[in-house]
Amino acid sequence: MDAELNAPDLSFDQVDPIYSGFIDDYLRLHGLDPARFCKPLPGQDEMFFKAILPNYEFDASISAFKFVESAIRLGEAYRQLVEGVFGGFDKVGPVLDFASGWGRLTRYLEQRLPTGQISVADIYHQAIDWQVSTFGVAGIFSDKDPAQLSYAGKHDIVLAGSMFSHLPAGLFHAWLGKLFSLVSTRGVLAFSVHDEAILPIGETMDASGIHFMRFSESGSLELDIYGMSYVTEAFVGRAIAELAPGLSWRRFPKGLYENQDLYVVGAPGVDLSGLALASVPMGGFETAASLSTGETEYAGWAIERTPGAAIEAAVVYVDGAQTLEVAPAGERPDVQRHFPGSANAPVGWRFRLAAKPGASVRVELRSSSGLKGHCYARAPEPAAFTYSGWSRRGLRT
Ligand SMILES: C[S@@+](CC[C@H](N)C(=O)[O-])C[C@H]1O[C@@H](n2cnc3c(N)ncnc32)[C@H](O)[C@@H]1O
């Protein structure tokens, strides 16, 4: 099947140099080569052109940065899975990114694993062809009906990010069974869902524990096979119990993307009771106001979505040099609505700094989980100036 969308590709060369600088820095902080990562975004990629771009008022530069940020968050979840289950990327075997789209995760994975170990699958066959030719990974053409997918390879990790969050009940069960059959004897199946905690206002959960709504960002996938679904933990637990008796499984609230829960299911005998997986702290600049002292006062927000963890510090770097550290100050209930059902309240942060105009100001959000989030701004000219609050807006991917 092909996507109907056909926007021009977005080259990272088109990105405003300020944002390119942020992107390169962000990637290097995570040990990724920007030149390898920043392949053009194909014009048929609905996730970018129909979800991220409209969410950021069609600003290609901000959207490209948000794309990279979201890819790193995916990568950080993947890294924790690999380290927690297998002990590191050098100890994991073949992996499959199912419903890979146009390879947001592949851009990260191909810098962590030999491409011969990476397989990708999607119902959009052009997306698979593009990844095969661009990254050299193995491609699998999926189908709307799992019974029609004859592929039977085995993988240590089968990840389906933001696919089950769009499936009606029948396909949820059928795809769970199919993807579990692709897991090796030492492996895991990981998939993300929309929990009932983020059910849209006015909607009620069905007694079955899955509520399916007939709309999506896709312009071409039929609504019978791809809409928006919301599930209870009990529903997912029963679905997992049907796969095999006594499986070890875990739910990580907000474990993937901004608002999806990640479920991880072990192959028979694989014990996941010790697996820990935190969400990357999120946050952003909102204002940068010049003061009569010649300093600039910066303010923003942050949220730690991992249950039991907290943001401990906002550490400020100017042009890469650590400059000061502040504690989060005050809750931000106005931000909460972007993160419904989150375990922790959003917080604010604020600091003053005299930096030369144009300097790169990065705030590192340090969490007790051990993970770090990063947000960026440019030091403004010394005049009243308000930095936009764009980074607060949520993504629906
Ligand atoms: C929201 S996108 C997520 C893409 C990717 N996992 C990511 O995080 O960027 C959902 C993806 O599911 C794919 N999809 C939907 N139904 C599918 C099916 N039956 N088999 C394989 N992929 C499917 C869509 O084509 C789309 O690429």
The ligand as an SDF file (V2000), in Angstrom:
LIG
                    3D

 27 29  0  0  0  0  0  0  0  0999 V2000
    2.1270    6.5830   13.9180 C   0  0  0  0  0  0  0  0  0  0  0  0
    3.0500    5.7390   12.7170 S   0  0  0  0  0  0  0  0  0  0  0  0
    4.4680    5.2710   13.6490 C   0  0  0  0  0  0  0  0  0  0  0  0
    5.6600    5.0110   12.7920 C   0  0  0  0  0  0  0  0  0  0  0  0
    6.9420    4.6640   13.5400 C   0  0  0  0  0  0  0  0  0  0  0  0
    6.8020    3.5430   14.4370 N   0  0  0  0  0  0  0  0  0  0  0  0
    7.4710    5.8790   14.2810 C   0  0  0  0  0  0  0  0  0  0  0  0
    7.4710    5.9020   15.5040 O   0  0  0  0  0  0  0  0  0  0  0  0
    7.8570    6.8410   13.6180 O   0  0  0  0  0  0  0  0  0  0  0  0
    2.1720    4.2250   12.5210 C   0  0  0  0  0  0  0  0  0  0  0  0
    2.7030    3.3140   11.4390 C   0  0  0  0  0  0  0  0  0  0  0  0
    1.9720    2.0900   11.4660 O   0  0  0  0  0  0  0  0  0  0  0  0
    1.9350    1.6020   10.1520 C   0  0  0  0  0  0  0  0  0  0  0  0
    0.9520    0.5240   10.0440 N   0  0  0  0  0  0  0  0  0  0  0  0
   -0.3820    0.6160   10.1600 C   0  0  0  0  0  0  0  0  0  0  0  0
   -0.9450   -0.5780    9.9610 N   0  0  0  0  0  0  0  0  0  0  0  0
    0.0490   -1.4480    9.7230 C   0  0  0  0  0  0  0  0  0  0  0  0
    0.1080   -2.8300    9.4190 C   0  0  0  0  0  0  0  0  0  0  0  0
   -1.0080   -3.5520    9.3130 N   0  0  0  0  0  0  0  0  0  0  0  0
    1.3160   -3.4020    9.2270 N   0  0  0  0  0  0  0  0  0  0  0  0
    2.4480   -2.6680    9.3160 C   0  0  0  0  0  0  0  0  0  0  0  0
    2.4500   -1.3520    9.5720 N   0  0  0  0  0  0  0  0  0  0  0  0
    1.2620   -0.7550    9.7760 C   0  0  0  0  0  0  0  0  0  0  0  0
    1.6050    2.8480    9.3670 C   0  0  0  0  0  0  0  0  0  0  0  0
    1.8360    2.6970    7.9850 O   0  0  0  0  0  0  0  0  0  0  0  0
    2.5400    3.8630   10.0300 C   0  0  0  0  0  0  0  0  0  0  0  0
    3.7880    3.8980    9.3850 O   0  0  0  0  0  0  0  0  0  0  0  0
  1  2  1  0
  2  3  1  0
  2 10  1  0
  3  4  1  0
  4  5  1  0
  5  6  1  0
  5  7  1  0
  7  8  2  0
  7  9  1  0
 10 11  1  0
 11 12  1  0
 11 26  1  0
 12 13  1  0
 13 14  1  0
 13 24  1  0
 14 15  1  0
 14 23  1  0
 15 16  2  0
 16 17  1  0
 17 18  1  0
 17 23  2  0
 18 19  1  0
 18 20  2  0
 20 21  1  0
 21 22  2  0
 22 23  1  0
 24 25  1  0
 24 26  1  0
 26 27  1  0
M  CHG  2   2   1   9  -1
M  END
$$$$
